[in-house]
Amino acid sequence: KLTVKLTKLTEVYIGNANLKSIYAEDLQQFGENLESFMIFNNSLDFIDEKLFKFTPNLKYLDLSNNKINKINSEFFYGLTLTHLNFTGNSCHSSDIEATNVIQLIQKVNENCVKDLEDPDEDI
């Protein structure tokens, strides 16, 4: 197995790749220098709750146009984002409006955070 460390990269773009899931270990190779992560126009319906464990300096996050229907309540914990795009996901309502990233994170949390053990939830 060949492992490549890409710790010098500051931006990652993954668009139109039909990705369905992403895990914290997938971002580990980018390390602390990663500032912009754009994974848009895919088929993401699962995102590891600790996805950003290895990327504490992330500022710009674009998860638009995926199939995300829920996130863990601690998904954004520890991040100091200056930009977040979450439009076009199953749990993003078109009426979500925010004047800053903090408000947008709160709105996304209101609409997307779900009790993972809720027996009435559709699977």
Backbone hydrogen bonds in HBPLUS format (Angstrom, degrees):
<---DONOR---> <-ACCEPTOR-->    atom                        ^
c    i                          cat <-CA-CA->   ^        H-A-AA   ^      H-
h    n   atom  resd res      DA  || num        DHA   H-A  angle D-A-AA Bond
n    s   type  num  typ     dist DA aas  dist angle  dist       angle   num
A0006-LEU N   A0029-GLN O   2.93 MM  23  5.51 144.3  2.06 131.7 142.3     1
A0009-LEU N   A0006-LEU O   3.23 MM   3  5.90 160.0  2.27 119.1 124.3     2
A0035-GLU N   A0010-THR O   2.82 MM  25  5.19 163.6  1.85 129.4 134.6     3
A0036-SER N   A0010-THR O   2.97 MM  26  6.33 157.9  2.02 158.9 164.4     4
A0012-VAL N   A0036-SER O   2.97 MM  24  6.31 145.4  2.09 142.7 153.4     5
A0038-MET N   A0012-VAL O   2.86 MM  26  6.12 173.4  1.86 168.3 170.5     6
A0014-ILE N   A0038-MET O   2.72 MM  24  6.09 154.2  1.78 160.2 168.9     7
A0016-ASN N   A0040-PHE O   3.29 MM  24  6.90 144.2  2.43 144.7 154.6     8
A0016-ASN N   A0041-ASN O   3.14 MM  25  5.00 124.7  2.46 104.9 119.3     9
A0043-SER N   A0019-LEU O   2.88 MM  24  5.39 139.9  2.04 141.8 152.8    10
A0045-ASP N   A0020-LYS O   3.04 MM  25  5.81 167.3  2.06 141.8 137.7    11
A0022-ILE N   A0046-PHE O   3.28 MM  24  6.70 134.8  2.49 138.3 150.7    12
A0048-ASP N   A0022-ILE O   2.99 MM  26  6.23 165.2  2.02 167.2 171.2    13
A0026-ASP N   A0023-TYR O   2.87 MM   3  5.34 142.0  2.02 111.2 122.5    14
A0027-LEU N   A0024-ALA O   2.99 MM   3  5.51 141.6  2.14 111.7 121.5    15
A0030-PHE N   A0027-LEU O   2.97 MM   3  5.56 154.5  2.04 117.5 125.2    16
A0031-GLY N   A0028-GLN O   3.21 MM   3  5.51 140.2  2.37 107.5 117.5    17
A0059-LYS N   A0035-GLU O   2.77 MM  24  5.18 169.5  1.78 133.5 137.0    18
A0060-TYR N   A0035-GLU O   2.93 MM  25  6.25 167.1  1.95 161.8 164.5    19
A0037-PHE N   A0060-TYR O   2.88 MM  23  6.23 163.3  1.91 159.5 162.6    20
A0062-ASP N   A0037-PHE O   3.02 MM  25  6.41 163.1  2.05 150.5 152.7    21
A0039-ILE N   A0062-ASP O   2.85 MM  23  6.06 162.1  1.88 174.7 171.5    22
A0041-ASN N   A0064-SER O   3.06 MM  23  6.52 150.2  2.15 141.3 150.6    23
A0067-LYS N   A0044-LEU O   2.77 MM  23  5.28 141.2  1.92 135.5 145.4    24
A0051-LEU N   A0048-ASP O   3.04 MM   3  5.05 144.3  2.17 122.6 118.0    25
A0053-LYS N   A0050-LYS O   3.04 MM   3  5.34 160.4  2.08 124.8 123.4    26
A0055-THR N   A0052-PHE O   3.18 MM   3  5.05 160.4  2.22 102.9 108.9    27
A0058-LEU N   A0055-THR O   3.33 MM   3  5.83 156.9  2.38 123.2 122.1    28
A0082-THR N   A0059-LYS O   2.70 MM  23  5.22 164.2  1.72 137.5 140.8    29
A0083-HIS N   A0059-LYS O   3.13 MM  24  6.48 148.4  2.23 164.1 159.3    30
A0061-LEU N   A0083-HIS O   3.04 MM  22  6.10 160.3  2.08 135.5 141.7    31
A0085-ASN N   A0061-LEU O   2.91 MM  24  6.42 150.1  2.00 152.0 160.4    32
A0063-LEU N   A0085-ASN O   2.82 MM  22  5.94 163.1  1.85 171.2 169.4    33
A0065-ASN N   A0087-THR O   2.80 MM  22  6.23 156.2  1.86 144.3 152.6    34
A0091-CYS N   A0068-ILE O   3.18 MM  23  6.57 147.1  2.29 157.1 150.7    35
A0071-ILE N   A0112-CYS O   3.09 MM  41  5.73 146.9  2.21 119.5 124.0    36
A0075-PHE N   A0072-ASN O   3.01 MM   3  5.24 158.3  2.06 122.3 121.5    37
A0077-TYR N   A0074-GLU O   3.08 MM   3  5.03 154.7  2.15 104.6 112.5    38
A0079-LEU N   A0076-PHE O   3.13 MM   3  5.70 165.1  2.15 136.7 139.3    39
A0092-HIS N   A0089-ASN O   3.08 MM   3  5.21 159.7  2.12 108.5 114.9    40
A0096-ILE N   A0093-SER O   3.10 MM   3  5.63 163.9  2.13 118.8 120.0    41
A0104-LEU N   A0100-ASN O   3.03 MM   4  6.33 157.6  2.08 151.1 158.3    42
A0105-ILE N   A0101-VAL O   2.82 MM   4  6.08 161.2  1.86 157.2 161.4    43
A0106-GLN N   A0102-ILE O   3.03 MM   4  6.28 158.5  2.07 146.7 152.6    44
A0107-LYS N   A0103-GLN O   2.90 MM   4  6.18 157.3  1.95 149.8 156.0    45
A0108-VAL N   A0104-LEU O   2.81 MM   4  6.04 163.4  1.84 156.7 161.1    46
A0109-ASN N   A0105-ILE O   2.86 MM   4  6.01 161.1  1.90 148.8 154.5    47
A0110-GLU N   A0106-GLN O   2.93 MM   4  6.18 153.8  1.99 145.4 152.6    48
A0111-ASN N   A0107-LYS O   3.06 MM   4  6.31 150.3  2.15 146.6 153.8    49
A0112-CYS N   A0108-VAL O   2.72 MM   4  5.62 146.2  1.83 155.5 165.0    50
A0113-VAL N   A0109-ASN O   3.04 MM   4  5.09 158.0  2.09 129.2 134.3    51
A0118-ASP N   A0115-ASP O   3.07 MM   3  5.32 162.5  2.10 120.8 119.3    52
A0121-GLU N   A0118-ASP O   3.22 MM   3  5.51 163.3  2.25 111.1 116.2    53
